[in-house]
Amino acid sequence: MHDRNLSRRTLLTATAVAAGTVATTALPAVAAPAAVTRGTKDRLTRLISRMSIEEKAGQLFVMRVYGHSATDPDQADIDLNLEEMGVRNAAELIAEYHVGGIIYFAWAHNTRDPQQIAGLSNGIQRAALGQRNPVPLLISTDQEHGIVARVGRPATLMPGAMALGAGGSASAARKAAQIAGSELAAMGIVQNYAPVADVNVDPANPVIGVRSFGADPAAVARMVTAQVKGYRSAGIAATSKHFPGHGDTTVDSHTGIPVITHTRQEWEEIDAPPFRAAIAAGIDSIMTAHIQFPALDPSNDPATLSRPILTGILREELGYDGVVVTDALNMEGVREKYGDHRVPVLALLAGVDQLLNPPDLAVAWNGVLDAVRSGEVTEARLDESILRIFLLKEKLGLFRDPFVTPQEVGRTVGAPAHLAAADRIAERTTTLLTNPDGLLPLSRRSHREVLVVGVDPASPSGTTGPPTTVLADAFGELGFTATALSTGTAPSSTKITEAVAAAQGKDVVVVGTYNVSATSSQRTLVARLVATGVPVVALAIRNPYDIARLEGVAAALAAYSWTDVELRAAVRVIAGHADPQGRLPVPVQRADDPSQVLFPIGHGLTYR
């Protein structure tokens, strides 16, 4: 393993031990699959035997579809469906390709509001049950919370994974998943592609980062276990991702193919524990990663297409017999080596069950059919995966009743008790990193006039507006006089000068920072504001590493996301309405010497 990874592994071990977070006991043994009655299995097997090869191939696919309605989407969505899939709507997609699942996205206009989502889900299930062989669909989405949430307000938006890791409470993580799962279930979404089980040991990771619970494998395993149990208690399928582990890479698998250089032993120590824990907790599905992992498969096929990884390790060594779903097949990480016609076939041969969101469904579907007709993939192999998928649908009660009611949506989604729980959980996550002169908590008497400046990145679903506005409004609700000024992720000299002028006469400046790099003009913004003499509070609203590149600030905190629930919690901490309780779930290294730790795992200041 090259020096960059070796130094990071050394840091991980040292900081985890220092924080007292390394597990001293072995993780629980892998649990045996839940018993399935012979009658249920026989009934589902008979259903499979009545299906055509075309129907069987379709059941393996989980596909996107544009529109807010299963039968009557807007014309713009009809046009997109025709262009990309040759069908007008979800009902036609099901009739034409017999898909076994549909994934919801906000950008596909599937998630306007809770009642609309429930109506779409019901329409999809009606279309599925109207087929020659009626089979309900697995409706899924990526509702990780934090920076990845496809369903927005008025649904309850929880803190993301790294924030929960900073909170350190397994019971809070389980409660967050139980609430989130109950709201998804009320809208007819029965499979959530969460929790992330990747151990983020690379601060430069461009795709995981705060989507991970942290850098300590044992702590991540504990949080994954809690969330799996929470989702299961809500009656939906959880999905741990991205097997065999996507936490140590500087390449985004959406745009390229990352190479993980861990040895087999390092995989066992770093990447494997959360997945072992998920299996022990009864995880319903596991998502693959589009990564090369030479120590696990020297062929350098992406893990999604690797039989040694998915069958040899996941199925045989870890004893997992649940549903395996690919990460999206339209990502470049899985498309670089093979064509779109071959990718789904190779995934099936590797041990996959569900084929998620190929770029061209006709090409992928026909690729599977051609492989079956040629004998490369046996019909028995299709039946094996379909039975796993059907058993999951049976477990979720879809064969009994796949429909949801408007009344349940109204009672459950965004319920006041859920929103209050989200606020309580978020308050435990904000991490106070530095406060050398005791500036925090702010006093309304001496720090009434607050200027909020900084980044306003594209808003995730859990926001009511730009972060600077949300922060300023939250200060206002607590009795401060706050002004918001957006300066952007790369503030220009004009914006910096404007911010410096706006700071004149203010009692304190709060700067929202976002992944500050060595060359980022956010550093110049902070330095110029510090030079005004007005106390500057730096609030990292994504990765918590920003403080390593900022000098002279009066205080620094980490919020781990810029959703409303996390930003409001950070303001309550800054203003002294809540005590900071968060502890770093990752080490923050020195910017000038990454071999040295500035703040270890477990670091976090309090006011008491």
VOKOL-340178 format. One line per 10 residues: for each residue x, y, z of C-alpha. Coordinates in steps of 0.2 Angstrom, whole numbers. Layout:
% VOKOL-340178
X Y Z ~ ...
This chain:
% VOKOL-340178
0 0 0 ~ 7 17 -5 ~ 13 30 8 ~ -3 40 8 ~ -14 26 13 ~ -1 19 25 ~ 0 36 35 ~ -19 37 35 ~ -20 19 42 ~ -7 24 56
-17 39 60 ~ -33 30 61 ~ -27 17 73 ~ -18 30 84 ~ -33 42 85 ~ -46 28 88 ~ -36 21 102 ~ -33 39 109 ~ -52 42 109 ~ -55 25 117
-67 20 102 ~ -58 4 96 ~ -69 -11 100 ~ -61 -22 113 ~ -73 -37 109 ~ -76 -46 92 ~ -91 -41 82 ~ -106 -53 83 ~ -105 -68 72 ~ -115 -67 56
-133 -71 59 ~ -141 -85 49 ~ -155 -80 37 ~ -172 -79 44 ~ -182 -95 42 ~ -194 -96 27 ~ -209 -107 27 ~ -209 -121 14 ~ -226 -116 9 ~ -221 -98 6
-206 -103 -4 ~ -216 -116 -14 ~ -230 -103 -18 ~ -217 -90 -24 ~ -208 -103 -34 ~ -224 -108 -43 ~ -226 -90 -47 ~ -209 -89 -55 ~ -212 -105 -65 ~ -227 -96 -73
-216 -82 -79 ~ -209 -80 -97 ~ -190 -76 -99 ~ -195 -58 -103 ~ -204 -56 -87 ~ -190 -64 -77 ~ -177 -53 -85 ~ -188 -38 -81 ~ -190 -43 -62 ~ -171 -40 -60
-171 -22 -65 ~ -175 -7 -54 ~ -177 8 -65 ~ -180 27 -65 ~ -195 35 -73 ~ -200 53 -75 ~ -216 60 -68 ~ -227 63 -53 ~ -240 51 -59 ~ -239 33 -64
-251 36 -79 ~ -253 55 -82 ~ -236 64 -80 ~ -233 81 -87 ~ -229 82 -105 ~ -210 86 -102 ~ -209 70 -92 ~ -218 60 -105 ~ -205 67 -118 ~ -190 62 -107
-198 44 -104 ~ -200 42 -123 ~ -182 48 -126 ~ -174 37 -113 ~ -185 22 -112 ~ -197 22 -126 ~ -212 23 -115 ~ -224 37 -109 ~ -225 33 -91 ~ -222 21 -76
-237 10 -81 ~ -231 8 -99 ~ -213 4 -92 ~ -220 -10 -81 ~ -230 -17 -95 ~ -216 -16 -108 ~ -201 -22 -97 ~ -209 -30 -82 ~ -197 -21 -71 ~ -197 -27 -53
-193 -10 -45 ~ -193 8 -47 ~ -182 21 -39 ~ -188 38 -35 ~ -178 54 -38 ~ -182 72 -35 ~ -174 77 -52 ~ -186 64 -60 ~ -200 74 -53 ~ -206 59 -42
-206 68 -25 ~ -216 84 -26 ~ -225 81 -9 ~ -230 67 2 ~ -247 64 -4 ~ -241 65 -22 ~ -228 52 -18 ~ -241 40 -10 ~ -252 42 -26 ~ -237 38 -37
-233 23 -27 ~ -251 17 -27 ~ -252 20 -46 ~ -236 10 -49 ~ -243 -5 -39 ~ -260 -4 -48 ~ -251 -5 -64 ~ -240 -20 -58 ~ -255 -30 -51 ~ -264 -27 -68
-251 -38 -77 ~ -253 -56 -83 ~ -242 -62 -69 ~ -246 -49 -55 ~ -231 -45 -45 ~ -229 -29 -33 ~ -214 -18 -35 ~ -200 -14 -24 ~ -201 5 -24 ~ -184 13 -18
-175 29 -15 ~ -159 36 -8 ~ -164 44 8 ~ -148 44 18 ~ -152 61 26 ~ -140 75 28 ~ -133 79 10 ~ -142 65 1 ~ -161 65 3 ~ -173 63 -12
-189 67 -2 ~ -189 84 6 ~ -200 94 17 ~ -213 92 24 ~ -205 75 28 ~ -194 74 43 ~ -176 77 38 ~ -164 69 50 ~ -145 73 53 ~ -134 64 41
-122 49 44 ~ -107 59 50 ~ -117 70 61 ~ -125 55 69 ~ -107 48 71 ~ -102 64 80 ~ -117 62 91 ~ -111 45 96 ~ -128 38 101 ~ -133 21 94
-151 24 101 ~ -152 41 92 ~ -146 33 76 ~ -159 19 78 ~ -173 32 82 ~ -168 42 67 ~ -170 27 55 ~ -186 21 63 ~ -194 38 60 ~ -187 40 43
-192 23 38 ~ -210 25 45 ~ -212 41 34 ~ -205 32 19 ~ -217 17 22 ~ -232 29 23 ~ -228 35 6 ~ -226 18 -2 ~ -207 18 -2 ~ -201 1 5
-183 0 1 ~ -171 13 6 ~ -153 13 0 ~ -146 17 17 ~ -136 16 29 ~ -119 19 21 ~ -107 7 28 ~ -91 14 21 ~ -77 19 33 ~ -71 36 27
-53 35 31 ~ -48 47 17 ~ -52 66 20 ~ -51 69 2 ~ -64 56 -3 ~ -75 66 -15 ~ -90 54 -15 ~ -92 47 3 ~ -86 60 16 ~ -100 65 27
-111 51 20 ~ -101 39 31 ~ -103 38 50 ~ -84 41 52 ~ -67 34 52 ~ -67 21 66 ~ -73 4 59 ~ -80 -2 76 ~ -90 15 78 ~ -96 14 60
-102 -4 63 ~ -111 1 79 ~ -121 15 70 ~ -124 4 55 ~ -132 -10 66 ~ -143 3 75 ~ -149 10 58 ~ -153 -7 51 ~ -163 -11 66 ~ -172 6 65
-177 3 47 ~ -182 -14 50 ~ -193 -9 65 ~ -202 3 53 ~ -206 -11 41 ~ -195 -6 26 ~ -179 -14 19 ~ -163 -6 23 ~ -148 -7 11 ~ -130 -6 17
-118 1 4 ~ -105 1 -5 ~ -98 -17 -3 ~ -84 -21 -1 ~ -80 -3 5 ~ -79 14 -4 ~ -71 24 10 ~ -53 26 5 ~ -53 34 -13 ~ -50 50 -21
-60 46 -36 ~ -79 47 -38 ~ -86 31 -45 ~ -99 42 -54 ~ -86 49 -65 ~ -72 36 -65 ~ -66 19 -57 ~ -58 21 -40 ~ -44 9 -35 ~ -44 3 -17
-26 -1 -12 ~ -30 -9 5 ~ -22 -26 8 ~ -34 -41 12 ~ -29 -39 31 ~ -33 -20 30 ~ -50 -24 22 ~ -54 -36 36 ~ -49 -22 49 ~ -56 -7 41
-69 -10 28 ~ -77 -27 33 ~ -83 -24 51 ~ -98 -13 46 ~ -104 -25 33 ~ -102 -40 45 ~ -112 -30 58 ~ -126 -26 45 ~ -127 -45 41 ~ -128 -49 59
-142 -37 61 ~ -152 -44 47 ~ -149 -32 33 ~ -161 -35 19 ~ -150 -29 4 ~ -132 -24 1 ~ -127 -12 -13 ~ -111 -15 -23 ~ -97 -3 -26 ~ -90 1 -43
-72 0 -37 ~ -57 -10 -41 ~ -50 -19 -26 ~ -35 -29 -32 ~ -32 -37 -15 ~ -49 -45 -16 ~ -49 -48 -35 ~ -33 -46 -45 ~ -43 -46 -62 ~ -47 -28 -58
-65 -30 -63 ~ -76 -17 -53 ~ -83 -26 -37 ~ -100 -25 -45 ~ -95 -37 -58 ~ -83 -47 -48 ~ -88 -65 -43 ~ -73 -67 -31 ~ -80 -52 -21 ~ -99 -54 -22
-100 -73 -22 ~ -83 -78 -15 ~ -83 -66 -1 ~ -100 -59 2 ~ -110 -74 -1 ~ -98 -88 4 ~ -87 -81 17 ~ -99 -68 25 ~ -114 -80 23 ~ -125 -67 16
-140 -74 7 ~ -151 -58 5 ~ -153 -47 -10 ~ -138 -39 -18 ~ -141 -24 -28 ~ -129 -15 -39 ~ -125 4 -38 ~ -132 13 -52 ~ -127 6 -69 ~ -126 23 -77
-111 27 -67 ~ -94 28 -76 ~ -86 17 -63 ~ -95 1 -70 ~ -95 6 -88 ~ -77 9 -91 ~ -71 -8 -95 ~ -87 -16 -103 ~ -101 -11 -113 ~ -119 -7 -107
-125 -23 -115 ~ -113 -34 -105 ~ -113 -25 -88 ~ -129 -33 -82 ~ -124 -50 -88 ~ -108 -49 -79 ~ -116 -43 -63 ~ -128 -58 -63 ~ -114 -70 -66 ~ -104 -61 -51
-119 -64 -39 ~ -130 -49 -41 ~ -149 -49 -39 ~ -155 -32 -43 ~ -149 -22 -58 ~ -151 -3 -54 ~ -154 11 -66 ~ -145 6 -82 ~ -142 20 -94 ~ -152 12 -108
-165 -1 -101 ~ -168 -9 -118 ~ -150 -12 -121 ~ -148 -20 -103 ~ -164 -30 -104 ~ -160 -37 -121 ~ -142 -41 -115 ~ -149 -52 -101 ~ -161 -60 -113 ~ -147 -64 -126
-136 -71 -112 ~ -151 -83 -107 ~ -155 -88 -124 ~ -136 -92 -128 ~ -135 -102 -112 ~ -122 -90 -104 ~ -134 -86 -90 ~ -146 -101 -85 ~ -164 -99 -82 ~ -161 -107 -65
-149 -92 -61 ~ -162 -80 -65 ~ -174 -89 -54 ~ -162 -89 -39 ~ -161 -70 -39 ~ -180 -68 -42 ~ -184 -79 -27 ~ -173 -68 -16 ~ -182 -53 -22 ~ -199 -61 -20
-195 -67 -3 ~ -190 -49 2 ~ -207 -43 -6 ~ -216 -56 4 ~ -207 -51 20 ~ -212 -33 17 ~ -230 -38 15 ~ -231 -32 -3 ~ -240 -48 -9 ~ -253 -45 4
-256 -27 2 ~ -244 -15 -7 ~ -255 1 -6 ~ -254 16 6 ~ -268 28 12 ~ -269 47 12 ~ -274 46 30 ~ -257 37 35 ~ -247 50 25 ~ -256 64 35
-253 56 52 ~ -235 50 49 ~ -225 61 37 ~ -218 77 46 ~ -227 73 62 ~ -224 86 75 ~ -216 72 87 ~ -204 67 72 ~ -199 85 69 ~ -195 87 88
-185 71 88 ~ -175 77 74 ~ -171 93 83 ~ -166 84 99 ~ -155 72 89 ~ -147 86 79 ~ -142 95 95 ~ -131 81 100 ~ -121 82 84 ~ -114 99 83
-95 98 87 ~ -86 113 95 ~ -68 111 89 ~ -60 127 96 ~ -65 141 107 ~ -48 147 114 ~ -54 164 122 ~ -71 158 127 ~ -81 168 114 ~ -94 155 114
-108 154 119 ~ -113 171 112 ~ -122 183 123 ~ -136 194 116 ~ -130 208 127 ~ -113 209 119 ~ -115 200 103 ~ -132 206 97 ~ -127 211 79 ~ -122 196 69
-116 195 51 ~ -118 178 43 ~ -107 175 27 ~ -101 161 17 ~ -106 147 5 ~ -123 144 -2 ~ -121 127 -11 ~ -135 119 -20 ~ -148 115 -7 ~ -152 97 -2
-170 92 1 ~ -169 97 19 ~ -168 115 17 ~ -179 130 17 ~ -167 141 9 ~ -148 145 7 ~ -138 141 22 ~ -133 159 26 ~ -152 164 26 ~ -156 149 37
-142 153 49 ~ -147 171 50 ~ -166 167 52 ~ -161 155 66 ~ -151 168 75 ~ -166 180 73 ~ -178 168 81 ~ -166 168 97 ~ -166 187 98 ~ -151 192 89
-151 204 75 ~ -143 194 60 ~ -139 199 42 ~ -135 186 29 ~ -123 189 14 ~ -119 175 2 ~ -101 174 -3 ~ -101 158 -12 ~ -89 142 -12 ~ -76 152 -22
-78 170 -16 ~ -72 184 -28 ~ -62 198 -22 ~ -77 209 -25 ~ -88 198 -13 ~ -74 197 0 ~ -73 216 0 ~ -92 217 2 ~ -91 205 16 ~ -77 215 25
-87 231 23 ~ -103 222 30 ~ -93 217 45 ~ -90 234 51 ~ -101 238 66 ~ -105 220 69 ~ -102 211 85 ~ -98 194 78 ~ -96 186 61 ~ -101 168 57
-93 161 42 ~ -101 145 34 ~ -86 136 26 ~ -87 121 13 ~ -73 109 10 ~ -59 122 11 ~ -44 118 1 ~ -26 124 1 ~ -30 136 -14 ~ -48 141 -9
-52 159 -9 ~ -63 155 7 ~ -47 156 16 ~ -44 173 10 ~ -62 178 15 ~ -59 172 33 ~ -42 180 34 ~ -49 197 28 ~ -63 196 41 ~ -51 191 55
-41 206 51 ~ -56 218 54 ~ -55 214 73 ~ -73 208 73 ~ -73 190 81 ~ -75 177 68 ~ -84 160 71 ~ -81 147 57 ~ -94 134 55 ~ -90 119 43
-106 115 34 ~ -99 99 26 ~ -83 90 29 ~ -76 94 47 ~ -58 97 40 ~ -59 115 36 ~ -52 121 53 ~ -35 114 48 ~ -34 128 34 ~ -41 143 44
-31 154 55 ~ -36 167 68 ~ -54 162 70 ~ -61 165 88 ~ -71 148 87 ~ -74 134 75 ~ -87 121 74 ~ -93 107 63 ~ -111 104 58 ~ -108 90 45
-122 96 33 ~ -131 112 28 ~ -149 105 30 ~ -160 115 41 ~ -160 103 56 ~ -141 103 57 ~ -139 122 54 ~ -153 127 67 ~ -145 115 80 ~ -128 123 76
-135 141 80 ~ -143 135 96 ~ -126 129 101 ~ -117 145 96 ~ -130 155 105 ~ -129 144 121 ~ -146 137 120 ~ -138 120 119 ~ -122 113 125 ~ -110 106 112
-110 87 113 ~ -103 81 97 ~ -87 72 96 ~ -76 71 80 ~ -80 54 71 ~ -64 57 60 ~ -47 64 64 ~ -43 81 58 ~ -25 81 52 ~ -13 96 51
-14 105 34 ~ 5 108 34 ~ 9 90 40 ~ -4 77 37 ~ 6 64 46 ~ 1 74 62 ~ -16 75 70 ~ -23 92 74 ~ -39 85 82 ~ -41 66 85
-57 56 84 ~ -67 59 100 ~ -62 78 101 ~ -75 90 105 ~ -77 105 118 ~ -91 109 129 ~ -96 124 139 ~ -97 116 156
